[in-house]
Amino acid sequence: MPPRQYCLHHECGKSFVSKYALKRHTRTHTGEKPFACDFDGCKYACAQSSHLVAHKRTHTGEKPFACDFDGCEYACTQSTSLKVHKFTHTGEKPYACDFEGCDYRAAKSDHLVSHKRTHTGEKPYACDFDGCEYACSDGSALARHARTHTGEKPFACDFDGCEYAGSRPDSLVTHKRTHTGERPFACDFDGCEFTCSDGGALVTHKRTHTGEKPYKCDFDGCEYASTQSSHLVAHKRTHTGEKPYACDFDGCEYATTQSSHLSSHIRTMHTGHFNQIMKKKETRVFDYLTTAGFCFERELYISYNCFDTNKASSRIDAVLEFPSRDLRVLLEIDETQHDGYGVACDVRRMNDTALAIRLAGIGANILWVRFNPDAYSVDGQRVRTPWADRVVALADILNTFQPSKPMEVMYMYYDTLGDMPAICGDTDYDQTIASGVSCIF
């Protein structure tokens, strides 16, 4: 047997059976890439000739390695990629983590390398954009992150008429399922029929069964926890006051903590079509109340001329009077939880309206009922309450509520954290009002 060839690079010590294998390995230390692509305009270069052969197939479109499992049409440019692909059929995961107590296994060796960094905390891939401190354990994650700076979206949908483009190939795969209707991820809890198009959504969904909330707020004294990291990011802004999503319509100063709220704001405040949809939802609620025998005044105009404020008036969707309980109900149908309105403006409007009513000589206790006819969540989990149940609960509140303060607010089917509407945790929410807030969900 010929003597083994040892790497003399500092502290390496690896050995090889041939001089060629040693030479190829040495390039991992020197960074040498002698094999360059000769296609016009291509700057690719690599350390191994086999890698260059595989790379050139990205230009020619050649995919000589085909999967031989029945019904599978997968083909690729490298035999190693085919080997890894076949693990998706067999379920084999040959690469196991050797950290004590860890059961992680992977189909690819590089996935195991990245995983081990979750134990060591190592993040060798750092963003080089000025002022950005992002670092990660995986080179592909860094490439995806870089696109948040460049705006590059190289993965485009090829369905006719669709202009979608994404920054990640897996995002494109998930998007295409909106065209095909495919929902390959199914919940395996007994009796649950949930399916979805995205594996991450299935992981999040399963937490509705287990009660797991792994994302915890680290602000002193805050016990908030959620099922999704994005919910935690948005929640932390209630501590910091940060509102990074600002409306760019001329003269509009709206800003919010979540991009979804900004989208809703633009739809509700700057498009006419959505206003037509809102009116239909209002009408549906008031048609039910009429049938149930309630008397109310629609579209009540409240003037603020008698005191100093930055608005002249307000319009209330409906007002109901209950003299026997010394109660005046101001009913608002808050489509999408009025997330297109600023919290500070919304609270000021309630205060100003109550003051205008008092100055007009009306002494009855005031109950604001803020009724959301749209989707909502409880502790971060989406809840489905049938329309019929919602309006029956609204009628019950109108029939039975007994006032205990001069002004109270009842939020119905708003996002809720604990036993309180999530809106009350906003830094702009007036805490003198919050003491008189309750909710139905």
N, C-alpha and C positions, 0 to 999 in steps of 0.2 A: 504493500500500500504506500503510495507516495506521501511524503511529509505534508502536513497541513500548513496552509499559508495564513499567517497571523497579521491582523491589522495593527500597525504601529502608531495609529492616531492616539492622541492623549487620552488615557483612561478607557479606551475602547476594548481591546483585547479579544475581539471576535476572531474566529478562525474559519478557513474555507478550504475546500478540497482542491481548488484550482486557482491558478494565477488570474484567470479571467474573472472568476467570481469575486476575488479580492479586489481587482481593479474596479469592477462595477460597484462594489460596496464602498470603496474609497471615495467615489463621487458623492456619496451622501454627506461626507465631511467637507469636501472641497467646494461643492456646489456646481461642479463642472457639468455642462450639458452639451455634449459634442454632437448630438443627433438633432439636426434642424429640419423643419418642414420646408419643402421647396415649392409649395403652392403659392401663387402670387398673393402678396399682402399678408401672408400668415407668418407670425413671429414665434410660433410654437417651437420649443426646443426641449430635449429631455436627456436623461442620463442613460437610458437603455434603448437599444435599437428596436426591441419588441414593442416598446411604448410608442415609438414613432410609427411603426407599421399600423398599430391600432388607431392612432390619431388620424392618419391619412384617410382612414375609412369614414371619418366624420365629414370629409370633403367629397368622397366618392359615393357615400350612401351605402356602401357594402356592409352587410351584416351576415357573415358566414356561419355564425354559431347560433343554431336554432334549437329551441326547446322541443323535446320529443314526448312531452306529456300530452295525452289525448285532449284535443280541443284548444291547446295553448298555442298562440301564434307569436310568442315572444322570440325575438332574434336580436343579436347584439354583435358588437365589434371585437369582443375579447372572450376567450374561453373562461377566464376567471369570473367575468360578469355572469356568464351562463351558469357556472357552478353555484354562485351565490343566489341567482334567480331560482334555481331548482329547490333551494331551501324553502321558498314560499309554498311549494307543493308538498314537500315532505315534512315541513315544520321543524326541521333540524336546525339547531343553534349550537354549533360546535365550540364557540368561544365563550368560556365561562369566567366570571369575575372571581378572583381568589382572595378578595377582602373578606375577613371573617364576618359571617352572618349575612352576606349578600348573596342572593339567588339569581342575580342578573346573568342572562346568557344572550348572545347575539349571533346573527348569521354572518356578520362581517367582522374581521379583526379590527378594522379602524373604528367601528362602532364601540368595540370593547375598550380600545385606547381612550376614546372620548369619555366613555362612561366612567372609567377609573379616575378621571379628573374630578368627578363629582365627589369622590372620597378625599382626594388630595387637595382639592381647591385650586389646582393649577389652571391658569388661564393664559396660555402662551400666545394667543392670537389677539393682537391689540389693534384697534382702529387708528389709522394715521391721519384722519381728518382733524384740522385745527380745532382745539377745544373739546374734542370728544374723548371721553375716558372709557369708552366701551371696550371690554375685553371678554374673551370667551374661550371655551375649551375645544372648539371645533372649527377647522378652517372653513367649512361650508357655511357655518353660522356667521362667520365674519363676512363672507361674500354676500350673504343675504342682508346683513346689517348695512354694508356699504351702500346698498341700493336705497336705503332710507335717506342717504345724503344725496345721491346722484339722481334719484327719481326714476332710475332705469327699471323698465318692466318688460323683460325680454320674452316672457312666456305668453303668447297671444292665442286666444280662442279661434278655432278655425270653423266654427259653425256659421252658416250663412247669416249675414246681417249683424253678427255679434261683435262688438268692439272691445270686449274685455281683454285686458292684458294684466298679468300679475308679475310680481317680483320673484316668485318661487314656483318651481314646477309642481309641487304638491298642491299649491293653491289653484293652479290651472286644472289639475285633475278633479279637485273638489268642485270647482266652478262648472266644469262640463257636465257634472251630474245634475245641475239645474236644468240642463237641456234634455238629458236622457231620462231623468226621474229616478235614476239608480240610487238606492239607499242600502249600501252593502253592510253597514254596521248595525247590528241588532243587539238589544239588551237581553242578557241571559238570566235576569231575575224572574222567578216564577210569576206568571200572570202578566208580565209587562210586555207590551207590544211595541215599545219605542224602537224606531229605526232612524238612521240619519245618514248623511252623505260624507261625514267627516269623523275620523277616529277620535279626534280631540273632543268633539261634541259628545261622543258616547262616554268617554272618561268622565266628563263633567256631569252628564246625566246620571251616571251610576251613583254619584254622590248624593242624589236625592233619595236613594235607597239606603245608603250606608250612614248618611248624616255627616260624612266627613267634610270638614272645612279647613283645608290645609293652609290657606293664605290668611295670616293673622297680622293685624295692625300692631306696629311696634311703638306707637306713641304712648307716652306714660298715661296709665289709667284707662286706656281704651281697650275694650274687650271685643271689638269687631273682628269677625272672621268670615271668610267667604269661600265659595267653591271654585271661584275663578280668579286668576291673577289680575285680570283687567278690572274686575269689581274692586279689588283691593287698591289698585292704582287710583281709580276714581274716588274711592272713599278717602284716601289720604289727602286728597285735595280739599276735603272739608276741614282738615286741620290746618293746612298751609294757606288756604284761600286762593290757591292757584287756579286760574281759569284760562287754559291755553288755547281754547277754541273760540275764536272771535268772528262775528259776522262781518262780511266785507261789503254789504250793501251800503250805499251812500247814506250817511246820517244815522246809521244804526249802531248803537254802542253795545249791543248784546254780546256777552261772552259767557262761556260755561266750562264745566269741568270735563264734559264728555263729548266726543265727536257725534254720537247719536243724538244728543240733545241739540247740537247745532243744526244737524240735518232736519230735525223736527221743527226747529225755529224757522228755518228758511221756508219749509213747506207751509207752516201755519201763518207766518207773518208776511211772506213775500210772494205767494202764489195764490191765484184766484181759485184754481181747481180744488185745492184742499179746503178752502172756505166753504165751497158747496157741499163737500162731504161732511164737514162739521155740522152744517145746518140740518142735514138729514138725520144725524145722530141726536141732535137736540130735539128735533120734531118727534122722533120715536119715543124719547123719554116723556115728553109733555103729552103726547097722545095717550100713553099709558096712564099718567096721572089724571087726565081728564076722564078717562073711562073708569078709574077708581074713585071718582067723585070729589077730587080736590079742586078748589078754586084758587086761582093764582093770577098774577099780573105779569105778562111777558114783556121783555125788553124794557125794563124800568130805567129811566135816565136819572142819574144822581148828579146834581150840580155841586161843584166845589167853590163857587164864587164867594161864599161867605167866610172863607178863611184862606190863609196863605199856603199854597202848595204849588208844585210845578206842573200840575195838570188842571184842566178846567172842569172835567166831568168824568163820569164813568157810566158804563151800561151793565146792568145786572140781568142775567138770563131770565130769571123769574123770582118773584117775591110772593111768599105765602104768609098770611096773618092767622095767628091762633090766640085771640084775646083771652080765652079762659086760662091759658098758660102764660099770659103776658109775654108772648114769644113772636118774633118776626124772623122768618127763615129767608135767607138770601141764597138761592139755589143756583149754582154754576155748573154747567156741563163742561167738564175740563177734558176735552179730547187729548189723548196722549199725555195726560197729567199736566197739561199746560207747560210741558218741558221746553217749549219755544219761548217762554217768558222768563225774564230774570227774576230770581227769588226775591231780591230786595224790592223790585218794582211791584211784584205781586203782593207782598206783605204790606207795603206802603198803601197800595190800593185798598186793601181790606180795612186798614186803620183809617184812611181818609174817608171811605164810604161810611163807616160807623160814626165818625165825627160829624159828617154832614147830616146824617139822620138825627143825631142828638140835637144839633143846632136847629133843625127844623121842628123841634118840639115833640119828636116821637120818642117816648121813654121806654118802649118795650125792650126786653132782652133780645139780643141778636144772636142767631145761629147761622154761621156760614156752613152750607153743605156743598162740599167740593166733590162732585160725582164724576169719576173717570169711567167712560164706557169702553175703554180700550184695554190692552194688555197691561199686566202689572206683575210684580214679583214679591214674594215673602222671603226675607232673609236670603236674597239672591237667587231663589228658585222661581221659575215661571209658574204661575197659578192660572188655572182655567176655571172661571166662575160663570155659569150660564147666564145669559142676558135676563131670562125670566127671574132667576134668583136675585139678581142685582136690583131690579126695579121693585121686587117685593120687599127687599130689605130697605130700600129708599122709602117706600110707603110706610113701613113700620116705624122708621125714624121720625117721619113727619107726624105720625099719629101719636107717638108715645114720648118723645123727648121732653124731659123736664129741665129747664135751664137752672144753672147754679152760679153763673157769672154774667156780668153785663154783656160780654161778647165771648163766644166760643166758636171753635172751628171743628167740623167733622169731615175728615178725609175718607172718602169711600173708594176702595179699590185702587189706592195709590201704592207705589212701592213702599214696603214696610221692612224695618229692621227692628227686631225685638217686638215690642208692642206699640211702636211709634212710627209714623210716616217718615221715610228716609229724608224727605225734604226738611224736616225739623233739625237734622244734623248739619245743614248747610250753615256756613259761617255768617251768611247774610240773613238768616231767619231770626226775626225778633223774638227773643226768649220770653218777653212779657206775654206774647200771644201763645207761645208754646205751652205755657202752663195751663191754657184752656183748650188744648188740642186733644182730640180722640180720633179713633179710626175704626173702620169696618173693612175687613178683608176676608 
